[in-house]
């Protein structure tokens, strides 16, 4: 299994099987983000889309998500929407 030094996790971890996007950004993600780091982003993206009620069909929403993704994967991290409160974990699950 291919290992990468994950920019999200800050450690060596199993990499993605293929670039998740075409072009240079997809290649960068493939080389620098682990499978677990990418899964963390997908969860964050879902939360952002739900909280801001974004449509994947809207070009402005896609650009906003791309900017948030870049911050999350390679920068200072993507911040949750103002006032966001994470849901309480389900009983019997780890927080």
N, CA, C and O atoms as CSV, one atom per row, in Angstrom:
chain,resi,resn,atom,element,x,y,z
A,1,UNK,N,N,0.837,-1.174,0.000
A,1,UNK,CA,C,0.000,0.000,0.000
A,1,UNK,C,C,0.888,1.245,0.000
A,1,UNK,O,O,1.854,1.338,0.757
A,2,UNK,N,N,0.543,2.185,-0.855
A,2,UNK,CA,C,1.295,3.429,-0.993
A,2,UNK,C,C,1.113,4.304,0.247
A,2,UNK,O,O,-0.011,4.525,0.699
A,3,UNK,N,N,2.228,4.801,0.794
A,3,UNK,CA,C,2.216,5.671,1.967
A,3,UNK,C,C,2.534,7.102,1.543
A,3,UNK,O,O,3.304,7.326,0.609
A,4,UNK,N,N,1.938,8.058,2.231
A,4,UNK,CA,C,2.242,9.468,2.001
A,4,UNK,C,C,2.459,10.135,3.349
A,4,UNK,O,O,1.982,9.654,4.377
A,5,UNK,N,N,3.178,11.236,3.334
A,5,UNK,CA,C,3.302,12.083,4.526
A,5,UNK,C,C,2.106,13.031,4.453
A,5,UNK,O,O,2.137,14.018,3.719
A,6,UNK,N,N,1.059,12.730,5.211
A,6,UNK,CA,C,-0.218,13.425,5.104
A,6,UNK,C,C,-0.158,14.818,5.726
A,6,UNK,O,O,0.228,14.976,6.884
A,7,UNK,N,N,-0.542,15.820,4.946
A,7,UNK,CA,C,-0.579,17.192,5.433
A,7,UNK,C,C,-1.705,17.421,6.428
A,7,UNK,O,O,-1.640,18.356,7.226
A,8,UNK,N,N,-2.724,16.592,6.394
A,8,UNK,CA,C,-3.855,16.740,7.320
A,8,UNK,C,C,-3.520,16.101,8.660
A,8,UNK,O,O,-3.717,16.707,9.713
A,9,UNK,N,N,-3.015,14.880,8.613
A,9,UNK,CA,C,-2.740,14.134,9.842
A,9,UNK,C,C,-1.377,14.443,10.436
A,9,UNK,O,O,-1.155,14.235,11.628
A,10,UNK,N,N,-0.462,14.941,9.609
A,10,UNK,CA,C,0.886,15.230,10.075
A,10,UNK,C,C,1.716,13.981,10.331
A,10,UNK,O,O,2.623,13.989,11.164
A,11,UNK,N,N,1.400,12.902,9.607
A,11,UNK,CA,C,2.144,11.654,9.777
A,11,UNK,C,C,2.029,10.812,8.509
A,11,UNK,O,O,1.231,11.101,7.617
A,12,UNK,N,N,2.851,9.759,8.456
A,12,UNK,CA,C,2.776,8.799,7.356
A,12,UNK,C,C,1.486,7.999,7.492
A,12,UNK,O,O,1.120,7.559,8.582
A,13,UNK,N,N,0.806,7.823,6.362
A,13,UNK,CA,C,-0.446,7.067,6.368
A,13,UNK,C,C,-0.720,6.560,4.954
A,13,UNK,O,O,-0.151,7.073,3.991
A,14,UNK,N,N,-1.593,5.552,4.824
A,14,UNK,CA,C,-1.928,5.037,3.497
A,14,UNK,C,C,-2.528,6.126,2.608
A,14,UNK,O,O,-3.399,6.888,3.028
A,15,UNK,N,N,-2.036,6.177,1.365
A,15,UNK,CA,C,-2.488,7.195,0.422
A,15,UNK,C,C,-3.735,6.793,-0.327
A,15,UNK,O,O,-4.232,5.674,-0.195
A,16,UNK,N,N,-4.231,7.727,-1.115
A,16,UNK,CA,C,-5.388,7.488,-1.976
A,16,UNK,C,C,-5.001,6.554,-3.115
A,16,UNK,O,O,-3.828,6.447,-3.472
A,17,UNK,N,N,-5.990,5.885,-3.678
A,17,UNK,CA,C,-5.746,4.987,-4.811
A,17,UNK,C,C,-5.562,5.740,-6.120
A,17,UNK,O,O,-4.897,5.253,-7.034
A,18,UNK,N,N,-6.154,6.936,-6.210
A,18,UNK,CA,C,-6.079,7.744,-7.430
A,18,UNK,C,C,-6.324,9.202,-7.063
A,18,UNK,O,O,-6.908,9.482,-6.016
A,19,UNK,N,N,-5.891,10.128,-7.899
A,19,UNK,CA,C,-6.180,11.536,-7.630
A,19,UNK,C,C,-7.697,11.767,-7.606
A,19,UNK,O,O,-8.407,11.237,-8.461
A,20,UNK,N,N,-8.206,12.547,-6.644
A,20,UNK,CA,C,-9.646,12.755,-6.552
A,20,UNK,C,C,-10.182,13.829,-7.505
A,20,UNK,O,O,-11.394,13.989,-7.646
A,21,UNK,N,N,-9.282,14.559,-8.154
A,21,UNK,CA,C,-9.628,15.617,-9.108
A,21,UNK,C,C,-8.649,15.554,-10.261
A,21,UNK,O,O,-7.547,15.025,-10.118
A,22,UNK,N,N,-9.048,16.095,-11.411
A,22,UNK,CA,C,-8.087,16.208,-12.506
A,22,UNK,C,C,-7.127,17.366,-12.245
A,22,UNK,O,O,-7.403,18.233,-11.416
A,23,UNK,N,N,-6.034,17.376,-12.934
A,23,UNK,CA,C,-5.118,18.511,-12.900
A,23,UNK,C,C,-4.164,18.530,-11.726
A,23,UNK,O,O,-4.008,17.551,-10.997
A,24,UNK,N,N,-3.528,19.685,-11.570
A,24,UNK,CA,C,-2.464,19.850,-10.574
A,24,UNK,C,C,-2.971,19.680,-9.146
A,24,UNK,O,O,-2.293,19.066,-8.322
A,25,UNK,N,N,-4.156,20.215,-8.838
A,25,UNK,CA,C,-4.672,20.079,-7.477
A,25,UNK,C,C,-4.925,18.613,-7.135
A,25,UNK,O,O,-4.600,18.168,-6.034
A,26,UNK,N,N,-5.490,17.878,-8.051
A,26,UNK,CA,C,-5.722,16.451,-7.828
A,26,UNK,C,C,-4.425,15.696,-7.592
A,26,UNK,O,O,-4.356,14.822,-6.727
A,27,UNK,N,N,-3.392,16.034,-8.367
A,27,UNK,CA,C,-2.089,15.392,-8.189
A,27,UNK,C,C,-1.483,15.748,-6.834
A,27,UNK,O,O,-0.893,14.896,-6.169
A,28,UNK,N,N,-1.628,17.008,-6.429
A,28,UNK,CA,C,-1.090,17.419,-5.131
A,28,UNK,C,C,-1.786,16.660,-4.002
A,28,UNK,O,O,-1.133,16.174,-3.079
A,29,UNK,N,N,-3.097,16.564,-4.080
A,29,UNK,CA,C,-3.849,15.818,-3.063
A,29,UNK,C,C,-3.380,14.366,-3.042
A,29,UNK,O,O,-3.140,13.804,-1.973
A,30,UNK,N,N,-3.251,13.767,-4.206
A,30,UNK,CA,C,-2.824,12.368,-4.315
A,30,UNK,C,C,-1.468,12.140,-3.654
A,30,UNK,O,O,-1.260,11.115,-3.004
A,31,UNK,N,N,-0.549,13.085,-3.814
A,31,UNK,CA,C,0.802,12.926,-3.278
A,31,UNK,C,C,0.959,13.368,-1.828
A,31,UNK,O,O,1.905,12.944,-1.163
A,32,UNK,N,N,0.056,14.210,-1.317
A,32,UNK,CA,C,0.260,14.800,0.001
A,32,UNK,C,C,-0.843,14.527,1.030
A,32,UNK,O,O,-0.701,14.901,2.194
A,33,UNK,N,N,-1.928,13.886,0.620
A,33,UNK,CA,C,-3.047,13.657,1.547
A,33,UNK,C,C,-3.337,12.158,1.616
A,33,UNK,O,O,-3.410,11.479,0.591
A,34,UNK,N,N,-3.497,11.664,2.817
A,34,UNK,CA,C,-3.792,10.242,3.013
A,34,UNK,C,C,-5.274,9.961,2.792
A,34,UNK,O,O,-6.095,10.874,2.702
A,35,UNK,N,N,-5.585,8.695,2.708
A,35,UNK,CA,C,-6.975,8.268,2.592
A,35,UNK,C,C,-7.790,8.795,3.783
A,35,UNK,O,O,-8.890,9.318,3.605
A,36,UNK,N,N,-7.245,8.654,4.989
A,36,UNK,CA,C,-7.953,9.132,6.179
A,36,UNK,C,C,-8.108,10.656,6.162
A,36,UNK,O,O,-9.164,11.172,6.525
A,37,UNK,N,N,-7.075,11.369,5.748
A,37,UNK,CA,C,-7.156,12.820,5.644
A,37,UNK,C,C,-8.236,13.244,4.656
A,37,UNK,O,O,-8.981,14.190,4.911
A,38,UNK,N,N,-8.318,12.537,3.520
A,38,UNK,CA,C,-9.333,12.836,2.516
A,38,UNK,C,C,-10.730,12.553,3.071
A,38,UNK,O,O,-11.655,13.332,2.843
A,39,UNK,N,N,-10.887,11.446,3.797
A,39,UNK,CA,C,-12.182,11.126,4.405
A,39,UNK,C,C,-12.587,12.198,5.422
A,39,UNK,O,O,-13.765,12.535,5.540
A,40,UNK,N,N,-11.603,12.728,6.154
A,40,UNK,CA,C,-11.887,13.830,7.078
A,40,UNK,C,C,-12.419,15.038,6.317
A,40,UNK,O,O,-13.361,15.694,6.761
A,41,UNK,N,N,-11.807,15.331,5.157
A,41,UNK,CA,C,-12.288,16.445,4.352
A,41,UNK,C,C,-13.715,16.193,3.856
A,41,UNK,O,O,-14.539,17.106,3.890
A,42,UNK,N,N,-14.019,15.003,3.406
A,42,UNK,CA,C,-15.360,14.693,2.892
A,42,UNK,C,C,-16.401,14.934,3.982
A,42,UNK,O,O,-17.472,15.474,3.704
A,43,UNK,N,N,-16.097,14.539,5.220
A,43,UNK,CA,C,-17.028,14.807,6.325
A,43,UNK,C,C,-17.181,16.311,6.550
A,43,UNK,O,O,-18.293,16.797,6.759
A,44,UNK,N,N,-16.067,17.052,6.508
A,44,UNK,CA,C,-16.126,18.506,6.696
A,44,UNK,C,C,-16.916,19.141,5.555
A,44,UNK,O,O,-17.748,20.018,5.787
A,45,UNK,N,N,-16.658,18.701,4.325
A,45,UNK,CA,C,-17.367,19.241,3.168
A,45,UNK,C,C,-18.874,19.035,3.305
A,45,UNK,O,O,-19.656,19.942,3.021
A,46,UNK,N,N,-19.277,17.854,3.734
A,46,UNK,CA,C,-20.696,17.565,3.923
A,46,UNK,C,C,-21.307,18.507,4.948
A,46,UNK,O,O,-22.400,19.034,4.742
A,47,UNK,N,N,-20.601,18.717,6.048
A,47,UNK,CA,C,-21.081,19.630,7.081
A,47,UNK,C,C,-21.208,21.043,6.524
A,47,UNK,O,O,-22.218,21.708,6.753
A,48,UNK,N,N,-20.194,21.511,5.794
A,48,UNK,CA,C,-20.227,22.858,5.228
A,48,UNK,C,C,-21.399,22.997,4.256
A,48,UNK,O,O,-22.138,23.980,4.304
A,49,UNK,N,N,-21.565,22.016,3.379
A,49,UNK,CA,C,-22.658,22.077,2.409
A,49,UNK,C,C,-24.015,22.117,3.113
A,49,UNK,O,O,-24.904,22.869,2.713
A,50,UNK,N,N,-24.168,21.317,4.147
A,50,UNK,CA,C,-25.439,21.297,4.874
A,50,UNK,C,C,-25.669,22.596,5.639
A,50,UNK,O,O,-26.761,23.162,5.579
A,51,UNK,N,N,-24.661,23.070,6.352
A,51,UNK,CA,C,-24.818,24.267,7.180
A,51,UNK,C,C,-25.057,25.517,6.339
A,51,UNK,O,O,-25.860,26.372,6.712
A,52,UNK,N,N,-24.366,25.629,5.209
A,52,UNK,CA,C,-24.537,26.794,4.343
A,52,UNK,C,C,-25.613,26.565,3.275
A,52,UNK,O,O,-25.918,27.464,2.490
A,53,UNK,N,N,-26.178,25.367,3.252
A,53,UNK,CA,C,-27.196,24.993,2.265
A,53,UNK,C,C,-26.693,25.244,0.832
A,53,UNK,O,O,-27.345,25.906,0.025
A,54,UNK,N,N,-25.516,24.691,0.558
A,54,UNK,CA,C,-24.880,24.881,-0.745
A,54,UNK,C,C,-25.364,23.823,-1.734
A,54,UNK,O,O,-25.715,22.706,-1.354
A,55,UNK,N,N,-25.372,24.195,-2.981
A,55,UNK,CA,C,-25.696,23.276,-4.061
A,55,UNK,C,C,-24.427,23.001,-4.855
A,55,UNK,O,O,-23.715,23.927,-5.242
A,56,UNK,N,N,-24.150,21.737,-5.093
A,56,UNK,CA,C,-22.970,21.363,-5.877
A,56,UNK,C,C,-23.098,21.840,-7.325
A,56,UNK,O,O,-22.101,21.903,-8.044
A,57,UNK,N,N,-24.303,22.173,-7.755
A,57,UNK,CA,C,-24.514,22.652,-9.118
A,57,UNK,C,C,-24.167,24.137,-9.270
A,57,UNK,O,O,-24.013,24.621,-10.391
A,58,UNK,N,N,-24.044,24.856,-8.166
A,58,UNK,CA,C,-23.759,26.290,-8.191
A,58,UNK,C,C,-22.258,26.518,-8.315
A,58,UNK,O,O,-21.501,26.087,-7.445
A,59,UNK,N,N,-21.809,27.191,-9.385
A,59,UNK,CA,C,-20.364,27.434,-9.559
A,59,UNK,C,C,-19.737,28.205,-8.392
A,59,UNK,O,O,-18.596,27.935,-8.018
A,60,UNK,N,N,-20.473,29.160,-7.815
A,60,UNK,CA,C,-19.930,29.908,-6.681
A,60,UNK,C,C,-19.755,29.001,-5.463
A,60,UNK,O,O,-18.780,29.134,-4.724
A,61,UNK,N,N,-20.683,28.092,-5.257
A,61,UNK,CA,C,-20.567,27.142,-4.141
A,61,UNK,C,C,-19.368,26.223,-4.359
A,61,UNK,O,O,-18.640,25.923,-3.413
A,62,UNK,N,N,-19.157,25.779,-5.584
A,62,UNK,CA,C,-18.009,24.910,-5.876
A,62,UNK,C,C,-16.691,25.632,-5.631
A,62,UNK,O,O,-15.751,25.043,-5.097
A,63,UNK,N,N,-16.614,26.900,-6.017
A,63,UNK,CA,C,-15.391,27.673,-5.766
A,63,UNK,C,C,-15.166,27.859,-4.263
A,63,UNK,O,O,-14.037,27.751,-3.785
A,64,UNK,N,N,-16.240,28.136,-3.524
A,64,UNK,CA,C,-16.139,28.280,-2.078
A,64,UNK,C,C,-15.640,26.978,-1.451
A,64,UNK,O,O,-14.756,26.998,-0.596
A,65,UNK,N,N,-16.205,25.849,-1.876
A,65,UNK,CA,C,-15.782,24.549,-1.345
A,65,UNK,C,C,-14.331,24.243,-1.708
A,65,UNK,O,O,-13.595,23.685,-0.895
A,66,UNK,N,N,-13.918,24.601,-2.913
A,66,UNK,CA,C,-12.528,24.372,-3.328
A,66,UNK,C,C,-11.576,25.171,-2.440
A,66,UNK,O,O,-10.530,24.667,-2.031
A,67,UNK,N,N,-11.946,26.427,-2.144
A,67,UNK,CA,C,-11.109,27.251,-1.262
A,67,UNK,C,C,-11.060,26.657,0.145
A,67,UNK,O,O,-9.996,26.617,0.762
A,68,UNK,N,N,-12.201,26.197,0.655
A,68,UNK,CA,C,-12.241,25.585,1.977
A,68,UNK,C,C,-11.437,24.282,1.997
A,68,UNK,O,O,-10.753,23.982,2.975
A,69,UNK,N,N,-11.528,23.516,0.914
A,69,UNK,CA,C,-10.783,22.266,0.816
A,69,UNK,C,C,-9.282,22.541,0.848
A,69,UNK,O,O,-8.536,21.847,1.540
A,70,UNK,N,N,-8.843,23.545,0.107
A,70,UNK,CA,C,-7.422,23.869,0.076
A,70,UNK,C,C,-6.940,24.280,1.462
A,70,UNK,O,O,-5.861,23.869,1.890
A,71,UNK,N,N,-7.732,25.087,2.168
A,71,UNK,CA,C,-7.368,25.470,3.539
A,71,UNK,C,C,-7.325,24.252,4.449
A,71,UNK,O,O,-6.406,24.108,5.255
A,72,UNK,N,N,-8.308,23.383,4.323
A,72,UNK,CA,C,-8.388,22.199,5.179
A,72,UNK,C,C,-7.216,21.256,4.924
A,72,UNK,O,O,-6.603,20.759,5.869
A,73,UNK,N,N,-6.905,21.007,3.661
A,73,UNK,CA,C,-5.883,20.020,3.324
A,73,UNK,C,C,-4.459,20.550,3.432
A,73,UNK,O,O,-3.551,19.807,3.805
A,74,UNK,N,N,-4.252,21.829,3.109
A,74,UNK,CA,C,-2.887,22.327,2.999
A,74,UNK,C,C,-2.593,23.588,3.814
A,74,UNK,O,O,-1.437,24.000,3.909
A,75,UNK,N,N,-3.596,24.191,4.390
A,75,UNK,CA,C,-3.389,25.471,5.061
A,75,UNK,C,C,-3.657,25.405,6.545
A,75,UNK,O,O,-3.327,24.434,7.226
A,76,UNK,N,N,-4.261,26.461,7.016
A,76,UNK,CA,C,-4.519,26.621,8.449
A,76,UNK,C,C,-5.726,25.837,8.917
A,76,UNK,O,O,-6.018,25.813,10.113
A,77,UNK,N,N,-6.429,25.200,8.011
A,77,UNK,CA,C,-7.620,24.437,8.366
A,77,UNK,C,C,-8.870,25.213,8.024
A,77,UNK,O,O,-8.889,26.443,8.076
A,78,UNK,N,N,-9.892,24.500,7.681
A,78,UNK,CA,C,-11.177,25.096,7.361
A,78,UNK,C,C,-11.943,25.293,8.663
A,78,UNK,O,O,-12.012,24.386,9.491
A,79,UNK,N,N,-12.510,26.466,8.839
A,79,UNK,CA,C,-13.261,26.753,10.056
A,79,UNK,C,C,-14.728,26.383,9.863
A,79,UNK,O,O,-15.284,26.586,8.784
A,80,UNK,N,N,-15.357,25.839,10.909
A,80,UNK,CA,C,-16.791,25.565,10.783
A,80,UNK,C,C,-17.573,26.872,10.628
A,80,UNK,O,O,-17.077,27.933,11.007
A,81,UNK,N,N,-18.770,26.807,10.084
A,81,UNK,CA,C,-19.585,28.015,9.944
A,81,UNK,C,C,-19.826,28.674,11.299
A,81,UNK,O,O,-19.855,27.992,12.323
A,82,UNK,N,N,-19.999,29.992,11.311
A,82,UNK,CA,C,-20.259,30.683,12.576
A,82,UNK,C,C,-21.475,30.087,13.289
A,82,UNK,O,O,-22.518,29.855,12.676
A,83,UNK,N,N,-21.324,29.846,14.577
A,83,UNK,CA,C,-22.417,29.309,15.377
A,83,UNK,C,C,-22.622,27.812,15.256
A,83,UNK,O,O,-23.533,27.262,15.875
A,84,UNK,N,N,-21.792,27.141,14.472
A,84,UNK,CA,C,-21.960,25.691,14.294
A,84,UNK,C,C,-21.673,24.962,15.591
A,84,UNK,O,O,-20.679,25.235,16.265
A,85,UNK,N,N,-22.546,24.039,15.933
A,85,UNK,CA,C,-22.330,23.161,17.078
A,85,UNK,C,C,-22.394,21.727,16.580
A,85,UNK,O,O,-23.387,21.303,15.990
A,86,UNK,N,N,-21.340,21.002,16.823
A,86,UNK,CA,C,-21.303,19.600,16.402
A,86,UNK,C,C,-22.411,18.829,17.104
A,86,UNK,O,O,-22.688,19.076,18.277
A,87,UNK,N,N,-23.047,17.899,16.403
A,87,UNK,CA,C,-24.091,17.104,17.049
A,87,UNK,C,C,-23.506,16.249,18.161
A,87,UNK,O,O,-22.350,15.830,18.092
A,88,UNK,N,N,-24.308,15.995,19.186
A,88,UNK,CA,C,-23.887,15.111,20.253
A,88,UNK,C,C,-23.687,13.715,19.684
A,88,UNK,O,O,-24.482,13.266,18.859
A,89,UNK,N,N,-22.629,13.018,20.115
A,89,UNK,CA,C,-22.427,11.652,19.630
A,89,UNK,C,C,-23.592,10.767,20.072
A,89,UNK,O,O,-24.207,10.990,21.115
A,90,UNK,N,N,-23.871,9.777,19.263
A,90,UNK,CA,C,-24.937,8.816,19.592
A,90,UNK,C,C,-24.490,8.008,20.805
A,90,UNK,O,O,-23.306,7.703,20.943
A,91,UNK,N,N,-25.424,7.663,21.680
A,91,UNK,CA,C,-25.055,6.823,22.828
A,91,UNK,C,C,-24.377,5.538,22.360
A,91,UNK,O,O,-24.809,4.902,21.399
A,92,UNK,N,N,-23.317,5.178,23.052
A,92,UNK,CA,C,-22.604,3.945,22.733
A,92,UNK,C,C,-21.540,4.102,21.672
A,92,UNK,O,O,-20.935,3.112,21.262
A,93,UNK,N,N,-21.286,5.345,21.203
A,93,UNK,CA,C,-20.229,5.573,20.226
A,93,UNK,C,C,-19.142,6.428,20.858
A,93,UNK,O,O,-19.377,7.128,21.843
A,94,UNK,N,N,-17.961,6.361,20.283
A,94,UNK,CA,C,-16.867,7.195,20.766
A,94,UNK,C,C,-17.094,8.626,20.313
A,94,UNK,O,O,-17.564,8.841,19.196
A,95,UNK,N,N,-16.774,9.616,21.146
A,95,UNK,CA,C,-16.943,11.019,20.736
A,95,UNK,C,C,-15.953,11.420,19.682
A,95,UNK,O,O,-15.961,12.566,19.231
